[in-house]
Amino acid sequence: MSIKRGESGEAISEEIQKEMLIEMLDAIMERCEEKGWKCMLTWGTLLGAVRHHGFIPWDDDIDVMMSREDYEAFRKDVLEHPLAENVIFIDPDHPVSDFLPYMVGKIGRADTVVHYPGYGKKFELIVSIDIFPMDNVPDDDEVTSAYFKESMDQVQAINRIIYMPAKSLNPVHYVISYLRKFIWKKLFYKKLIEGRKELVVRYRNAKTNRIGFPANFDGGCPSTCMKKEWIKDVIKLPFDGKEYNVPVGYDEILRNTYGDYMQLPPESERVSRHNYSEVLWR
């Protein structure tokens, strides 16, 4: 990576964060090209590529997606052969992601730290790119809705364990809440995480026409589910002065997710979805 670390505790500007993300995206795409894995821009990054030819002006992250098979091969490869010095792969098995109940991998800079209010220092993250594995989902909307509800129930159970209690609580209530979460985590957390790992690949061997993100079932189907024909191939679109892979059916995907996606949202809604409080050099 060309961006060298700064002094420990020094703030990292948004411009430098984006440069880091682009460098990591290049490294991810290069490794995938070498190995024959299909990696594509997704979510707001795909929308940014189509509508803005780069980052959405009020957004500051990068998301990519790949098939479950490619994701697992990529994960194994980069754990054994990191993309670059200080660039690591993390997922819910890694302590740095301990508070994320989603089965989504991240490629990030180990020499950075991202603090989220309410999670406590223990739950700090790093500047990273989300890598979403795509899994089969049922074609029947009612079955998928039940699948989505089961997933959300799991997430809520995990959140009840890992979200730190508010320090504004009465000191006695804070200590009791903290101890309760500590005990619940020791007793139930591992089982819940293993349950999520099994749930996200439930339809792995099923013959379906749709694919989605059970690992991060945020919004459910149909808005987050895609026809397999939409992702059967890739084309290149510009993003931040370079060109990257996007699914051939990007228009259908974006309409399915965002509706009239070329229409800008009201100014009041042009804000980042992230609530981190600071980004620093570790």
Backbone as a ProteinNet text record, in pm:
[ID]
protein_1_A
[PRIMARY]
MSIKRGESGEAISEEIQKEMLIEMLDAIMERCEEKGWKCMLTWGTLLGAVRHHGFIPWDDDIDVMMSREDYEAFRKDVLEHPLAENVIFIDPDHPVSDFLPYMVGKIGRADTVVHYPGYGKKFELIVSIDIFPMDNVPDDDEVTSAYFKESMDQVQAINRIIYMPAKSLNPVHYVISYLRKFIWKKLFYKKLIEGRKELVVRYRNAKTNRIGFPANFDGGCPSTCMKKEWIKDVIKLPFDGKEYNVPVGYDEILRNTYGDYMQLPPESERVSRHNYSEVLWR
[TERTIARY]
83.7	0	87.8	53	135.7	110.7	-6.5	-38.4	22.3	121.1	191.1	118.7	132.4	61.3	113.7	24.8	63.1	94.6	98	125.5	5.6	32.3	-74.8	-166.1	-296.7	-393.5	-424.8	-350.9	-373.6	-498.7	-582.1	-704.1	-669.5	-749.7	-732	-842.1	-805.2	-903.7	-989.5	-1105.9	-1195.3	-1129.2	-1051.8	-982.3	-884	-806.5	-710.9	-783.7	-895	-973.6	-1017.5	-1064.5	-1110.5	-994.6	-878.4	-760.4	-722.6	-732.4	-705.8	-803	-929.6	-1031.8	-1008.5	-972.5	-946.2	-825.2	-720.2	-602.6	-639.6	-722.1	-762.9	-855.1	-943	-1029.9	-946.4	-844.3	-755.5	-689.3	-644.7	-577.7	-674.4	-797.1	-898.4	-928	-954.5	-988.4	-872.4	-750.2	-633.4	-618.9	-634.4	-623.8	-734.5	-854.6	-966.3	-945.1	-891.2	-862.3	-758.6	-656.6	-551.4	-607.9	-703.1	-754.4	-880.4	-934.9	-1055.5	-1183.3	-1179.6	-1299.1	-1370.7	-1502.9	-1583.5	-1622.3	-1562.7	-1590.3	-1651.8	-1762.5	-1838.4	-1874.2	-1883.4	-1932.7	-2079.2	-2120.9	-2260.1	-2306.8	-2435.7	-2499.7	-2469.2	-2435.1	-2414.5	-2294.5	-2198.6	-2082.5	-2123.5	-2209.6	-2263.6	-2347.1	-2430.2	-2509.8	-2419.3	-2312.4	-2218.6	-2151.2	-2115.5	-2050.3	-2141.7	-2270	-2365	-2406.4	-2438.1	-2495.4	-2390.3	-2278.2	-2179.5	-2041	-2024.4	-1894.7	-1788.3	-1831.8	-1740.7	-1821.1	-1759.1	-1829.4	-1954.7	-2063.7	-2177	-2124	-2147.4	-2082.6	-2096.8	-2207.5	-2228.2	-2200.3	-2134.3	-2102	-1950.6	-1902.7	-1758.7	-1714.3	-1784.7	-1741.6	-1746.5	-1696.3	-1697.5	-1747.4	-1840.4	-1895	-1875.8	-1836	-1826.6	-1899.6	-1929.8	-1997.4	-1936.1	-1948	-1904.1	-1985.8	-1984.9	-2059.1	-2003.6	-2085.2	-2040.2	-1912.1	-1907.7	-1790.7	-1665.7	-1678.6	-1564.6	-1524.5	-1623.7	-1597.5	-1514.9	-1554.3	-1482.7	-1340.1	-1324.8	-1190.2	-1105.9	-1166	-1096.4	-1055.3	-1146.9	-1118.2	-998.6	-998.8	-888.7	-757.3	-762.4	-641.8	-580.6	-662.4	-605	-567.9	-627.3	-581.3	-441.5	-414.9	-283.5	-183.3	-231.7	-144.6	-208.1	-184.4	-245.2	-220.2	-313.9	-303.9	-186.5	-154.1	-43.2	-11.7	100.5	135.9	30.3	-9.9	-110.3	-251.6	-272.5	-406	-450.8	-561.3	-604.1	-748.5	-782	-920.9	-978.9	-1098.9	-1168.2	-1311.9	-1367.8	-1508.7	-1552.2	-1673.3	-1718	-1633.2	-1543	-1452.6	-1334.4	-1319.8	-1207.1	-1253	-1176.8	-1220.9	-1258.1	-1195.3	-1222.9	-1365.2	-1432.4	-1569.6	-1669.1	-1627.9	-1707.4	-1849.3	-1872	-2004.6	-2090.7	-2041.3	-2119.6	-2185.5	-2319.1	-2387.2	-2409.7	-2342.1	-2359.3	-2240	-2267.8	-2163.7	-2096.1	-2045.4	-1985.4	-1837.2	-1754.4	-1611.2	-1569.5	-1451	-1397.3	-1249.1	-1206	-1063.3	-1031.7	-938.4	-915	-771.3	-745.1	-612.3	-599.3	-506.5	-487.4	-427.9	-371.2	-307.4	-402.5	-533.2	-632.9	-730.3	-804.8	-908.8	-1028	-1147.2	-1272.4	-1354.7	-1384.1	-1462	-1609.7	-1692.8	-1837.2	-1892.9	-1969.2	-2025.6	-2122.2	-2119	-2212.3	-2159.6	-2056.7	-2003.5	-1889	-1824.4	-1710.7	-1582.1	-1469.9	-1340	-1317.9	-1373.8	-1356.1	-1407.6	-1504.8	-1569.9	-1526.8	-1401.2	-1351.7	-1333.9	-1344.4	-1324.9	-1205.3	-1191.2	-1082.8	-1139.8	-1065.3	-1106.6	-1106.3	-1222.2	-1231.6	-1337.3	-1328.2	-1424.6	-1507.3	-1638.8	-1726.7	-1732.1	-1722.4	-1729.8	-1850.2	-1954	-2079.8	-2084.7	-2095.6	-2115.3	-2260.9	-2281.6	-2416.5	-2456.2	-2574.6	-2623.9	-2761.8	-2795.3	-2927.7	-3035.3	-3144.9	-3262.4	-3383.9	-3489.1	-3606.3	-3672.8	-3736.9	-3809.6	-3942.9	-3998.2	-4128.5	-4110.3	-4182.6	-4167.1	-4207.8	-4310.8	-4354.7	-4249.4	-4189.2	-4083.1	-3963.5	-3932.5	-3818.8	-3847	-3970.3	-4006.6	-3985.8	-4023.2	-4003.3	-3853.5	-3777.8	-3632	-3571.6	-3617.6	-3572.4	-3603.6	-3725.6	-3764	-3676.4	-3650.4	-3563.7	-3425.1	-3374.5	-3244.3	-3245.1	-3347.8	-3355.1	-3369.6	-3441.1	-3451.9	-3314.6	-3234.7	-3098.1	-3016.2	-3024.2	-2947.8	-2985.1	-3115.2	-3159.6	-3111.4	-3109.4	-3059.5	-2911.3	-2834.8	-2692	-2672.9	-2751.2	-2739.2	-2766.7	-2862.3	-2893.7	-2774.1	-2686.3	-2568	-2453.8	-2431.5	-2306.9	-2314.2	-2434.8	-2442.2	-2413.5	-2320.9	-2283.8	-2396.9	-2416.4	-2518.9	-2480.8	-2580.4	-2554.8	-2496.5	-2389.5	-2326.2	-2410.6	-2516.1	-2605.7	-2697.1	-2697.9	-2779	-2733.7	-2823.8	-2786.8	-2668.5	-2564	-2443.8	-2473	-2570.1	-2604.6	-2664.7	-2755.9	-2817.8	-2713.4	-2617.6	-2512.4	-2430.7	-2390.7	-2309.7	-2388.8	-2515.5	-2599.2	-2614.9	-2641.2	-2658	-2529.7	-2416.7	-2287.8	-2258.1	-2280.7	-2254.4	-2346.9	-2474.8	-2569.9	-2524.4	-2481	-2433.5	-2306.5	-2220.8	-2096.9	-2128.3	-2222.1	-2260.3	-2329.3	-2422.5	-2492.7	-2392.9	-2293.2	-2195.7	-2119.5	-2078.1	-2005.8	-2092.4	-2222.4	-2310.5	-2368.5	-2403.3	-2485	-2423	-2322.6	-2275.6	-2224.3	-2138.5	-2079	-2185.9	-2285.2	-2392.5	-2474.1	-2501.8	-2577.5	-2501.4	-2371.4	-2289.8	-2285	-2269.8	-2269.8	-2404.4	-2512.4	-2645.4	-2659.3	-2600.2	-2606.3	-2526.4	-2412	-2331.4	-2409.4	-2486.6	-2566.7	-2683.9	-2746.4	-2865.5	-2834.4	-2723.6	-2698.7	-2674.9	-2635.3	-2611.7	-2717.2	-2831.6	-2936.1	-2976.3	-2982.1	-3029.5	-2913.7	-2795.6	-2675.3	-2692.3	-2752.2	-2765.8	-2903.2	-2985.5	-3119.6	-3113.6	-3205.1	-3216.9	-3312.3	-3257.1	-3339.3	-3298	-3386.2	-3358.4	-3312	-3308.3	-3271.9	-3150.7	-3084.6	-2967.5	-2976.4	-2920.7	-2930.5	-2821.6	-2847	-2746.1	-2799	-2827.8	-2870.6	-2768.8	-2642.2	-2538.8	-2562.6	-2635.5	-2664.6	-2806.6	-2902.7	-3040.9	-3103.6	-3059.8	-3107	-3208.4	-3335.2	-3439.3	-3517	-3457.9	-3530.8	-3552.5	-3634.4	-3669.7	-3807.4	-3841	-3762.4	-3653.5	-3649.2	-3559.5	-3412.1	-3373.8	-3232	-3203	-3300.1	-3278.9	-3263.9	-3185.3	-3156.2	-3181.7	-3223.9	-3231	-3087.8	-3062.2	-2926.6	-2878.5	-2971.9	-2932.6	-2873.3	-2908.5	-2855.7	-2707.3	-2658.3	-2518.7	-2437.3	-2490.8	-2424	-2294.6	-2278.7	-2158	-2127.6	-2011.1	-1972.9	-1936.6	-1952	-1901.5	-1823.5	-1755.7	-1676.8	-1749.7	-1748.3	-1799.5	-1697.6	-1693.3	-1595.8	-1631.9	-1529.4	-1546.1	-1417.3	-1428.1	-1314.2	-1196.1	-1225.7	-1119.9	-1066.6	-1116.1	-1075.5	-1200.4	-1180.5	-1295.2	-1294.9	-1414.7	-1427.8	-1545.7	-1543.2	-1649	-1781.3	-1887.2	-2023.3	-2105.3	-2214.2	-2296.6	-2361.2	-2374.6	-2430.9	-2573.4	-2644.1	-2780.4	-2788.3	-2690.1	-2685.7	-2810.1	-2867.2	-2986.3	-3102.7	-3125.6	-3233.1	-3208.4	-3082	-3049.2	-3076.4	-3032.1	-3050.3	-3197.5	-3272.7	-3416.7	-3487.2	-3445.5	-3505.4	-3477.9	-3359.8	-3319.4	-3363.3	-3346.1	-3365.5	-3481.4	-3543.4	-3648.6	-3586.8	-3633.4	-3580.3	-3444.4	-3342.3	-3213.1	-3136.5	-3169.5	-3099.7	-3151.4	-3264.4	-3321.4	-3249.8	-3191.2	-3122.9	-3223.4	-3186.7	-3276.5	-3285.8	-3385.8	-3393.3	-3265.1	-3232.5	-3108.1	-3099.3	-3212.9	-3213.6	-3169.7	-3178	-3141.5	-3001.3	-2933.9	-2799.6	-2696.3	-2700.5	-2610.1	-2554.3	-2439.3	-2377.3	-2461.8	-2465.9	-2539	-2455.7	-2330.6	-2242	-2239.2	-2229.1	-2233.8	-2105.5	-1992.1	-1869.5	-1829.9	-1761.1	-1727.4	-1591.6	-1496.8	-1364.1	-1290	-1197.5	-1113.1	-969.1	-887.9	-753.9	-651.8	-525.3	-416.3	-400.1	-381.2	-372	-237.3
-118.9	0	124.8	220.4	340.9	440.1	430.8	524.2	472.4	543	500.2	549.7	473	507.8	637.3	707.2	828.7	800	904.5	889.5	826.9	739.7	675.8	780.1	764.8	858.6	976.3	989.9	1100.1	1071.7	1174.4	1159	1135.1	1053	1024	1095.5	1179.6	1258	1167.6	1216.7	1140.7	1115.9	1212.5	1195.8	1079.4	1070.6	961.4	828.5	829.3	706.1	652.3	741.3	698.4	647.2	711.8	663.7	522.9	499	365.3	263.2	300.5	207.8	173.5	273	247.1	155.7	179.4	92	-52.4	-69.3	-204	-265.6	-185.4	-235.8	-285.1	-208.3	-250.9	-384.2	-399.2	-522.7	-641.1	-619.2	-724.7	-767.7	-669.5	-700.3	-770	-725.7	-786.5	-932.6	-961.2	-1099.4	-1186	-1130.8	-1206.7	-1233.3	-1135.7	-1155.7	-1267.4	-1266.5	-1368.4	-1508.3	-1520.8	-1651.4	-1693.1	-1601.5	-1634.6	-1623.9	-1544.8	-1522.8	-1397.2	-1401	-1289.3	-1198.5	-1081	-983.1	-859.3	-809.2	-699.1	-593.2	-469.6	-363.4	-389.8	-349.7	-369.5	-256.2	-260.6	-163.5	-19.5	66.2	207.2	231.7	139.6	155.5	135.1	38.4	17.9	138.7	187	306.2	425.2	440.3	549.9	539.6	416.9	398.3	440.4	405.7	434.4	580.8	633.8	768.5	878.7	848.7	953.3	920.9	802.5	756.6	756.2	735.3	731.2	723.7	763.9	763.2	849.4	802.9	891.6	1005.9	1131.3	1243.8	1242.4	1189.9	1189.4	1051	965.3	831.8	814.4	713.9	701.8	556.8	464.6	326.1	256.5	133.9	52.8	-86.6	-136.1	-270.3	-349	-475.4	-564.4	-693.6	-772.9	-900.3	-1006.8	-1131.8	-1245.7	-1367.7	-1469.3	-1590.4	-1653.6	-1736.2	-1805.1	-1884.9	-1956.4	-2037.5	-1951.6	-1841.3	-1752.2	-1684.4	-1647.8	-1582.9	-1674.4	-1800.4	-1892.9	-1918.3	-1926.8	-1943.9	-1818.9	-1701.1	-1574.8	-1564.7	-1595	-1588.8	-1675.3	-1798.8	-1891	-1837.7	-1784.9	-1737.7	-1617.9	-1518.1	-1396.6	-1416	-1514.9	-1545.9	-1607.6	-1685.5	-1747.4	-1654.3	-1571.4	-1480.9	-1340.9	-1260.2	-1126.3	-1043.9	-955.7	-873.4	-776.9	-730.5	-635.1	-624.7	-562.3	-539.3	-451.5	-486.8	-413.2	-426.1	-510.5	-532.6	-672.8	-682.3	-810.4	-841.6	-968.3	-1013.1	-1039.1	-988	-1015.4	-1055.4	-1135.6	-1173.7	-1201.8	-1252.3	-1269.9	-1364.3	-1441.2	-1525.5	-1446.7	-1322.7	-1239.6	-1141.2	-1124	-1038.5	-896.5	-842.7	-703.9	-687.2	-795.2	-787.2	-839.8	-850.8	-922.6	-869.5	-743.2	-690.1	-690.1	-749.9	-753.7	-889.6	-896.6	-1025.2	-1069.8	-1006.4	-1041.3	-1122.3	-1218.1	-1307.2	-1247.6	-1127.8	-1053.6	-1033.6	-1060.2	-1040.9	-897.9	-862.5	-729.3	-739.4	-657.9	-637	-497.2	-488.2	-357.9	-332.6	-208.3	-165.4	-189.9	-278.8	-313.4	-199.1	-99.1	11.6	129.2	105.3	209.7	163.2	256.8	223.1	315.1	255.4	330.1	310	417.4	409.2	435.9	350.6	367.6	401.9	510.7	546.6	438.6	410.4	313.5	172.5	142.5	6.7	-10.6	97.8	86.6	58.7	85.9	69.5	-74.1	-169.7	-310.6	-342.6	-266.6	-298.1	-205	-165	-79.7	-160.7	-91.6	-154	-90.5	-118.7	-62.2	-11	73.7	120.2	-1.8	-32.5	-160.1	-156.6	-256.5	-281	-402.9	-392	-505.3	-597.1	-727.7	-826.8	-916.7	-902.5	-972.2	-1102.1	-1217.1	-1342.1	-1354.4	-1399	-1418.8	-1565.2	-1586.5	-1721.8	-1740.3	-1865.2	-1896.2	-1857.7	-1802.2	-1776.1	-1835.7	-1870.8	-1933.1	-1841.3	-1901.6	-1823.8	-1774.7	-1844.5	-1809	-1697	-1584.9	-1469.1	-1498	-1580.3	-1611.6	-1693.1	-1789.6	-1869.5	-1781.1	-1691.1	-1601.2	-1505.2	-1459.4	-1370.4	-1439.9	-1568.8	-1644.6	-1662.5	-1684	-1697.2	-1567	-1456.6	-1324.7	-1301.2	-1336.4	-1316.3	-1399.7	-1522.1	-1607.8	-1545.9	-1491.3	-1426	-1304.7	-1221.8	-1102.6	-1136.9	-1245.2	-1288.4	-1326.4	-1393.2	-1426.9	-1301.4	-1205.8	-1081.6	-1008.8	-1000.1	-929.8	-999.2	-1133.9	-1208.4	-1179.7	-1172.1	-1141.1	-997.2	-906	-765.2	-744.5	-821.3	-806.4	-844.5	-926.3	-967.9	-868.2	-823	-752.2	-600.5	-541.4	-396.3	-356	-264	-219.5	-140.3	-152.7	-71.9	75.5	161.6	305.8	349	428.7	473.2	575.6	623.7	718.1	648.7	513.6	439.9	467.7	447.5	448.5	352.1	391.2	306.4	161.3	139.1	2.6	-71.9	-5.1	-66.2	-93.2	-4.1	-21.9	-147.2	-161.7	-277.5	-407	-405.9	-525.4	-561.1	-458.6	-481.9	-533.9	-475.7	-518.4	-663.3	-697.9	-833.7	-934	-894.4	-983	-1011.9	-907	-927.1	-1012.4	-991.2	-1069.3	-1218.4	-1248.6	-1388.2	-1447.6	-1371.3	-1419.8	-1450.9	-1365	-1388.2	-1517.5	-1541.2	-1663.7	-1787.6	-1775.9	-1892.2	-1914.4	-1803.4	-1817.5	-1766.3	-1677.5	-1608.5	-1705.8	-1798.1	-1890.2	-1972.6	-2019	-2099.3	-2017.1	-1892.2	-1805.4	-1778.9	-1754.7	-1729.7	-1854.7	-1971	-2094.6	-2115	-2076.9	-2086.6	-1998.3	-1878.5	-1788.7	-1844	-1904.4	-1962.4	-2070.8	-2148.5	-2253.8	-2194.8	-2090.4	-2034.3	-1971	-1899.8	-1823.6	-1913.4	-2038.4	-2130.1	-2240.7	-2216.8	-2318.9	-2368.6	-2279	-2316	-2331.5	-2358.3	-2366.9	-2465.4	-2581.3	-2684.4	-2686	-2585.6	-2579.1	-2523.5	-2567.1	-2514.9	-2395.9	-2277.2	-2155.9	-2063.1	-1967.7	-1868.4	-1735.8	-1730	-1604.7	-1623.8	-1514.6	-1510.7	-1382.2	-1385	-1266.3	-1266	-1195.8	-1178.3	-1222.3	-1351.5	-1397.1	-1364.7	-1351	-1314.5	-1175.5	-1093.1	-955.3	-921.7	-1001	-990	-859.4	-748.7	-617.2	-565.7	-579.9	-534.6	-648.5	-768.8	-884.8	-880.7	-973.7	-978	-914.5	-863.2	-875.7	-769.5	-665.6	-552.7	-590.2	-689.8	-726.7	-860.6	-914.8	-1040.4	-1011.9	-1093.9	-1071.2	-1198.2	-1180.8	-1295.1	-1332.4	-1461.5	-1505.9	-1457.1	-1435.3	-1387.6	-1247.4	-1171	-1035.7	-1034.6	-1143.3	-1145.4	-1251.8	-1302.8	-1413.1	-1369.1	-1238.6	-1187.2	-1049.5	-996.1	-863.3	-774.5	-644.9	-543.9	-442.8	-349.6	-249.5	-115.5	-47.8	88.4	174	304.8	391.7	417.6	422.9	459.3	527.2	653.1	729.4	727.8	740.6	750.7	619.7	507.6	375.7	298.8	176.8	94.7	-34.8	-72.6	-191.4	-276.5	-403.3	-496.8	-460.8	-463.9	-453.5	-563.9	-608.2	-712.1	-661.8	-751.5	-712.8	-660.1	-708.1	-661.6	-551.7	-460.8	-357.4	-270.3	-243.1	-157.8	-224.7	-353.1	-425.9	-434	-457	-466.4	-335.3	-225.5	-95.3	-55.5	-83.8	-53.7	-138.6	-263.5	-353.5	-306.7	-249.6	-207.5	-65.8	26.9	169.3	233.8	163.6	226.3	314.6	440.6	536.1	585.6	504.9	527	647.6	696	813.3	942.9	935.4	1052.5	1073.2	1190.5	1217.9	1226.2	1178.7	1191.2	1336.4	1370.6	1507.3	1541.9	1669.2	1712.2	1664.7	1659.9	1618.6	1473.6	1394.3	1252.5	1225.6	1329.2	1311.3	1314.1	1210.1	1198.9	1057	1041.4	910.1	821.6	692.8	595.9	551.1	589.7	540.1	636.9	579.2	663.5	656.6	632.4	628.1	767.8	771.2	900.6	952.5	862.3	907.3	794.7	834.7	740	783.5	693.4	729.6	626.8	670.5	574.5	498.9	367.5	286.4	309.1
0	0	0	-82.8	-94.5	18.1	83.9	191.4	320.7	370.8	491.6	615.4	723.3	846.2	906.4	974.2	1043.1	1189	1267.5	1410.4	1479.9	1576.5	1651.5	1715.5	1694.3	1749.2	1658.9	1548.8	1454.7	1371	1350.7	1271.4	1125.1	1058.8	916.8	840.3	747	673.1	585	547.7	460.9	326.2	277.5	149.2	155.3	263.4	278.7	295.2	368.9	384	247.9	161.8	30.1	-54.7	-42.8	-115.7	-69.2	61.2	115.4	55.6	53.5	3.4	-143.3	-223.4	-365.4	-380.8	-302.4	-308.3	-273.6	-170.4	-131.1	-235.3	-295.7	-402.1	-519.5	-556.9	-665.6	-632.9	-507.6	-466.8	-469.1	-423.6	-425.7	-568.5	-655.1	-793.7	-865.8	-838.2	-902.3	-860.9	-731.1	-684	-745.8	-751.9	-808.9	-958.1	-1029.5	-1172.3	-1189.8	-1104.7	-1112.4	-1091.1	-998.8	-959.1	-1036.1	-1115.4	-1189.9	-1109.1	-1000.5	-919.6	-967.8	-967.1	-1016.5	-899.4	-893.5	-787.9	-851.3	-794.4	-854.4	-750.7	-795.1	-707.9	-675	-554.1	-514.6	-424.1	-387.4	-299.2	-342.7	-247.3	-279.8	-368.5	-367.8	-455.9	-601.2	-626.1	-760.9	-802.6	-712.3	-742.5	-771.7	-692.6	-715.5	-850.1	-891.4	-1021.2	-1135.1	-1125.5	-1233.1	-1232.4	-1115.1	-1107.2	-1093.9	-1027.1	-998.9	-1055.9	-1111.2	-1162.6	-1052.9	-931.1	-817.2	-689.2	-579.9	-451.8	-458.2	-398.5	-374.6	-287.9	-323.6	-254	-102.7	-51.6	93	154.1	78.5	128.8	129.4	201.2	217.8	236.8	172.2	184.2	49.2	44.3	-77.5	-41.9	-122.3	-104.8	-233.8	-220	-335	-301.9	-404.4	-382	-471	-426.8	-506.4	-464.7	-547.6	-515.9	-389.2	-323.8	-203.1	-229	-340.7	-372.2	-389.2	-464.6	-484.3	-353.2	-273.5	-144.9	-54.6	-45.8	42.1	-7.7	-140.1	-195.8	-171	-188.6	-164.3	-17.9	71.6	215.3	250.8	206.7	235.9	179.6	57.7	-8.9	62.5	96.5	155.3	301.3	369.4	504.2	499.6	396	380.5	314.1	223.8	148.2	145.9	249.5	256.8	130.9	100.3	-20.3	-13.9	106	123.5	271.7	301.5	441.5	506.6	627.4	704.4	648.5	547.8	493.3	532.9	606.3	661	623.2	631.8	614.1	751.7	776.2	902.3	873.3	962.4	956.9	1100	1123.7	1262.8	1347	1285.7	1363.6	1418.5	1373.9	1413.1	1521.1	1630.3	1741.5	1701.6	1597.2	1561.1	1509.9	1466.7	1419.1	1520.3	1643.6	1741.4	1757.3	1727	1749.3	1623.8	1515.1	1391.5	1376.2	1384.9	1375.7	1232	1136.5	995.8	947.7	859.6	809.6	686.1	700.3	589.7	617.8	517.4	533	506.5	555.1	533.3	500.6	407.7	383.7	435.1	531.6	591.7	631.6	666.9	711.1	861	897.3	1037.7	1118.4	1050.6	1122	1141.6	1126.1	1148.9	1256.4	1309.7	1407.2	1384	1380.7	1363.4	1489.6	1558.8	1682	1654.2	1709.5	1698.3	1835.7	1846.8	1977.1	2024.5	2152.9	2209.2	2212.7	2134.3	2132.7	2232.1	2270.8	2360	2283.8	2344.4	2278.4	2234.2	2307.5	2273.9	2134.7	2087	1961.6	1848.9	1851	1744.8	1616.5	1503.5	1373.2	1303.9	1173.7	1095	963.6	893.9	761.7	669.3	611.3	540.1	429.9	342.5	235	274.1	264.7	292.4	170.5	195.8	88.5	116.2	33.8	55.7	-24.3	44.2	-29.6	-74.7	-197.7	-251	-233.2	-179.3	-155.6	-217.6	-247.3	-299.1	-198.1	-248.1	-165.7	-237.1	-162.5	-225	-326.9	-426.3	-526.7	-473.2	-375.9	-318.3	-216.3	-236.4	-148.7	-5	16.2	151.8	226.3	156.9	219.2	251.6	159	181.5	296	309.5	420.4	554.3	561.8	684.8	712.3	605.5	614.5	666.4	613.2	656	803.9	846.9	986.7	1080.1	1041.5	1123.1	1136.2	1026.4	1027.8	1119.6	1109.5	1193	1340.6	1371.3	1510.6	1565.3	1481.4	1521.3	1548.6	1455.6	1468.7	1596.9	1625.4	1746	1872.3	1870.1	1985.9	2008.6	1899.4	1910.7	1957.4	1901.2	1940.9	2088.7	2143.3	2285.6	2373.4	2316.9	2391.6	2374.7	2251.6	2222.9	2229.2	2222.7	2233.8	2377.1	2393.4	2527	2590	2721.7	2787.9	2786.7	2788.8	2788.7	2922.7	2917.8	3040.7	3115.4	3048.7	3114	3214.4	3212.7	3308.4	3450.7	3544	3684.5	3702.8	3776.9	3788.8	3824.8	3914.3	3953.3	3834.4	3762.3	3645.1	3536.1	3522.9	3422	3452.9	3578	3616.9	3597.7	3637	3622.2	3474.1	3391.5	3247.9	3186.1	3225	3170.9	3207.9	3333.4	3379.3	3310	3290.8	3223.9	3081.6	3009.8	2872.6	2870.4	2968.3	2976.5	2993.9	3081.2	3105.6	2983.4	2924.5	2805	2693.3	2680	2573.1	2597.1	2720.5	2752.5	2724.9	2752.1	2741.9	2602.3	2532.6	2412	2282.7	2291.1	2171.5	2065.2	2105.5	2008.6	1938.4	2014	1955.2	1855.9	1889.8	1800.1	1670	1680.5	1561.1	1473.6	1534.8	1456.4	1388.6	1458	1397.9	1276.4	1281.1	1166.1	1049.3	1078.7	971.6	897	970.9	909	831.8	887.5	824	689.1	677.3	555.1	434.3	458.3	345.8	340.2	402	407.9	270	172.5	38.6	-60.1	-4.9	-89	-204.1	-178.7	-281.4	-347.3	-316.8	-375.7	-517.8	-601.4	-737.1	-733.8	-729.6	-726	-839.4	-870.5	-974.6	-915.4	-781.5	-716.1	-625.7	-607.8	-520.2	-438.5	-320.6	-235	-130.4	-19.3	85.1	221.5	239.8	372.6	481.1	442.8	539.3	597	524.6	567.6	524.7	573.5	526.1	575	521	562.8	461.4	491.4	399.7	338.1	339.9	288.9	139	90.6	-50.9	-68.9	-186	-309.2	-330	-245.8	-276.1	-271.8	-193.2	-186	-253	-325	-397.6	-546.7	-613.4	-755.4	-835.2	-959	-1049.1	-1088.1	-1096.7	-1126.8	-1263.7	-1354.1	-1486.6	-1480.3	-1375.3	-1362.7	-1326.6	-1270.1	-1224.2	-1298.1	-1408.6	-1479	-1546.6	-1568.6	-1633.2	-1577.7	-1613	-1565.9	-1683.9	-1662	-1753.7	-1670	-1735.2	-1664.5	-1665	-1550.6	-1540.6	-1464.8	-1496	-1428	-1282.9	-1198.6	-1058.2	-1013.5	-981.3	-930.4	-1027	-1155.5	-1255.7	-1307.3	-1254.5	-1302.5	-1344.3	-1391.6	-1429.7	-1348.6	-1303.2	-1219.2	-1265.4	-1224.5	-1259.8	-1192.6	-1271.5	-1218.6	-1284.6	-1220.8	-1282.9	-1410.7	-1508.3	-1637	-1622	-1522.4	-1498.5	-1394.3	-1395.6	-1291.8	-1290.4	-1407	-1411.5	-1338.6	-1366.3	-1299.9	-1149.3	-1111.1	-968.4	-896.9	-956	-892	-886	-991.5	-988.9	-884.4	-873.1	-775.4	-632.9	-611.1	-476.8	-443.1	-538.9	-509.2	-584.3	-676.4	-756.4	-863.3	-872.2	-970	-919.6	-939.6	-873.8	-927.3	-1047	-1099.5	-1039	-971.5	-905.1	-771.3	-750.9	-624.9	-510.5	-391.2	-276	-230.9	-149.7	-95.3	-20.3	-17.2	47.5	191.9	259.8	400.1	417.2	309.8	317	261.4	218.8	163.1	275.4	356.8	470.6	474.7	536.7	549.8	640.1	607	689.3	809	812.6	917.4	1035.1	1152.8	1272.6	1353.4	1285.2	1362.8	1407.1	1520.3	1580.2	1540.4	1507.8	1467.4	1396.5	1308	1236.7	1260	1318.4	1362.5	1314.2	1314	1297.7	1428.7	1419.8	1540.2	1612
[MASK]
++++++++++++++++++++++++++++++++++++++++++++++++++++++++++++++++++++++++++++++++++++++++++++++++++++++++++++++++++++++++++++++++++++++++++++++++++++++++++++++++++++++++++++++++++++++++++++++++++++++++++++++++++++++++++++++++++++++++++++++++++++++++++++++++++++++++++++++++++++++++++

